């Protein structure tokens, strides 16, 4: 026989549709985005805008690969190949698979009052995840596996590129973080697959 209702613990209030954990994460994401937009950084704005534009189509990674390949060492050339292979796999999967599945809209820069001096052209693709972040981190991870000494500057560049996408208002922080993690994972997968067919050089 059921105990009297008075002996039951009080029931929790019904949860509103927008009160789930995903909604809370999105609110934090939006709050961080708004905080960065509201922070005056006139000297940083131009640099981040220029860096973000320079990273379009992985131009910075391609340039870095050229430098690595011209070092004259077998490991430098292998680092360039593995880095670009990681970028190719990452960009393909992110743009053709992950973004369509994520279906997240781009941030509303007008509503968040992102300063016009820091803005770049808003991409037409979905927001989640950041393709620039994924590709930049993928190159750094892929290349540094062969040439560890190149890791610190490449990861520093990837971090700057990733932040530039947030600073210019085209991505939420969560997009950038997810892109970086995806790029790292896919670079490890790509370089491991290549290593099975192409042994690492001794020098």
C-alpha atoms as one frame of an Amber mdcrd trajectory, in Angstrom:
protein
   0.000   0.000   0.000   1.367   3.400  -0.990   2.483   5.634   1.868   0.551
   8.828   2.470   1.562  11.657   0.139   2.783  13.704   3.082   5.615  11.188
   3.600   6.943  11.563   0.054   9.852  13.928  -0.569   8.729  17.096  -2.330
   8.688  16.731  -6.099  11.107  18.807  -8.157   9.609  21.600 -10.169   9.002
  20.704 -13.816  12.049  21.524 -15.940  11.531  24.145 -18.588  12.514  23.140
 -22.131  15.460  25.531 -22.049  16.855  24.423 -18.679  18.769  21.290 -19.740
  22.533  20.938 -19.444  23.015  21.714 -23.128  21.043  24.944 -22.763  23.179
  25.918 -19.774  26.393  25.268 -21.722  25.086  27.412 -24.559  24.308  30.225
 -22.121  27.859  30.093 -20.769  29.153  30.037 -24.331  27.100  33.109 -25.188
  28.184  34.882 -22.002  31.855  34.361 -22.806  31.291  35.548 -26.358  29.520
  38.682 -25.087  32.271  39.372 -22.546  34.977  39.310 -25.226  32.859  41.470
 -27.522  32.396  44.021 -24.726  36.108  44.231 -23.879  37.798  47.200 -25.627
  40.974  46.033 -27.412  41.651  48.591 -30.175  45.316  47.630 -30.610  44.500
  43.913 -30.778  41.537  44.242 -33.129  43.501  44.924 -36.295  46.011  42.142
 -35.611  43.310  39.567 -34.959  41.387  40.606 -38.052  44.515  40.314 -40.202
  45.464  36.955 -38.689  41.977  35.544 -39.150  41.946  36.552 -42.815  45.471
  35.220 -43.365  44.374  31.810 -42.069  41.611  31.456 -44.679  41.993  28.307
 -46.798  44.818  27.169 -44.480  47.228  29.597 -46.124  49.316  29.892 -42.965
  49.632  26.118 -42.680  50.648  25.845 -46.327  53.279  28.543 -45.813  54.577
  26.788 -42.704  54.745  23.503 -44.635  56.836  25.189 -47.312  59.273  26.446
 -44.682  59.540  22.977 -43.124  60.077  21.328 -46.484  62.857  23.780 -47.359
  64.837  23.050 -44.199  66.651  20.353 -46.148  66.090  17.559 -43.634  64.100
  14.405 -44.246  62.142  14.993 -41.054  61.300  18.539 -42.133  59.875  17.263
 -45.405  57.994  14.497 -43.615  56.605  17.048 -41.134  55.321  19.165 -44.013
  53.618  16.186 -45.651  52.068  14.881 -42.431  50.934  18.371 -41.449  49.207
  19.011 -44.768  47.714  15.513 -44.818  46.256  16.168 -41.365  44.793  19.466
 -42.563  43.249  17.811 -45.623  41.573  15.040 -43.636  40.412  17.441 -40.931
  39.018  20.101 -43.262  37.190  17.506 -45.337  35.497  15.814 -42.391  34.707
  19.047 -40.558  33.150  20.773 -43.566  31.358  17.806 -45.115  30.300  15.848
 -42.041  30.574  17.635 -38.684  29.286  21.086 -39.612  26.141  19.773 -41.375
  25.410  17.564 -38.370  26.052  20.347 -35.857  23.752  22.808 -37.634  24.638
  25.610 -35.208  23.963  29.146 -36.367  26.680  31.753 -36.425  26.775  34.305
 -33.593  24.717  37.473 -33.895  27.457  40.086 -33.885  25.009  42.983 -33.983
  23.141  41.766 -30.900  26.417  41.282 -29.011  27.787  44.637 -30.233  31.023
  43.211 -31.643  33.109  46.283 -32.654  33.153  46.808 -36.402  36.926  47.392
 -36.400  37.558  43.760 -35.502  35.050  42.106 -37.828  35.826  39.897 -40.818
  33.379  38.566 -43.377  30.884  36.252 -41.702  31.137  32.793 -43.314  27.990
  31.196 -44.719  28.812  27.783 -43.282  27.558  26.502 -39.936  29.270  27.679
 -36.780  30.073  24.383 -35.046  32.923  23.552 -35.010  35.480  26.150 -36.065
  37.142  24.931 -39.255  40.023  27.392 -38.876  40.783  26.087 -35.377  40.509
  22.465 -36.455  42.831  22.903 -39.436  45.426  25.001 -37.574  45.664  22.554
 -34.674  45.686  19.591 -37.057  48.697  20.997 -38.886  50.551  21.713 -35.650
  49.854  18.223 -34.313  50.667  16.456 -37.567  53.895  18.323 -38.247  55.207
  18.255 -34.681  54.870  14.484 -34.512  57.748  14.280 -37.006  59.591  17.413
 -35.919  58.959  18.068 -32.200  61.060  21.237 -32.195  58.464  22.814 -34.509
  55.667  22.077 -32.052  55.817  25.170 -29.780  55.712  27.805 -32.552  53.110
  25.880 -34.555  50.834  25.377 -31.547  51.279  29.034 -30.614  50.207  30.014
 -34.122  47.256  27.607 -33.975  46.176  29.094 -30.648  46.340  32.616 -32.060
  44.366  31.621 -35.162  41.751  29.906 -33.005  41.337  32.928 -30.763  41.147
  35.250 -33.773  37.947  33.505 -34.861  36.391  34.273 -31.500  37.776  37.804
 -31.316  36.401  38.707 -34.742  32.995  37.416 -33.736  32.479  34.605 -36.229
  32.536  31.767 -33.677  31.470  31.010 -30.125  34.148  29.777 -27.660  32.664
  26.280 -27.785  33.078  26.168 -31.562  36.754  27.012 -31.237  37.406  24.498
 -28.465  35.594  21.721 -30.318  37.471  22.518 -33.510  40.812  22.316 -31.731
  39.988  18.948 -30.156  38.731  17.542 -33.449  41.832  18.759 -35.265  44.084
  17.144 -32.662  42.244  13.826 -32.824  42.154  13.670 -36.615  45.833  14.622
 -36.891  46.767  11.756 -34.577  44.626   9.385 -36.629  46.085  10.608 -39.934
  49.729  10.491 -38.901  49.299   7.060 -37.305  47.777   5.732 -40.523  50.584
   7.225 -42.597  53.257   5.869 -40.247  52.119   2.309 -40.947  52.836   2.738
 -44.665  55.680   5.256 -44.505  58.330   4.640 -41.780  59.767   7.697 -40.068
  63.108   8.927 -41.426  66.178   8.695 -39.213  67.180  12.310 -39.779
